[in-house]
Amino acid sequence: MAQITVVNAIYGMSGASMDVTANCQAQVNTNPSNFISVTNAALGGDPDPGNRKSFAIIFYNSAVGGSAMRVATCAEESTLYLDTEV
């Protein structure tokens, strides 16, 4: 199983977002499939009620030597699988 280190994760829209870095690290620490559930409930709230939100994450993956920073994005109500391939 790859070890994911979350550097930064943001959920919301411009002007109405929240830092969900710790939440995302907890999700990958307890999930061997290395996925993030991108929902209001899973991320700890709704930073912009009634509006569509985006999610962005920056992470390191020890499967590629730990030094390859990766960035991934998706819309809310998604499941984002963090790339663990070299």
RAJO-V505650 format. One record per backbone hydrogen bond with DSSP energy under -0.5 kcal/mol. CO is the residue of the C=O (numbers start at 0). NH is the residue of the N-H. Records with the same first field share a line. If there is no record, write none. Layout:
CO->NH + NH
//
This chain:
1->3
2->61
3->5
4->6 + 59
7->57
8->19 + 20
9->55
10->17
11->53
12->15
15->12
17->10 + 19
19->23
20->24
21->25
22->26
23->27
24->28
25->29
29->31
30->33
33->81
35->37 + 79
36->38
37->76 + 77
38->42
39->43 + 44
40->43
44->46
45->48
47->50
52->75
53->11
54->73
55->9
56->71
57->6 + 7
58->69
59->4
60->63 + 65
61->64
63->66
66->68
67->60
69->58
71->56
73->54
77->37 + 79
78->80
79->35 + 81
//
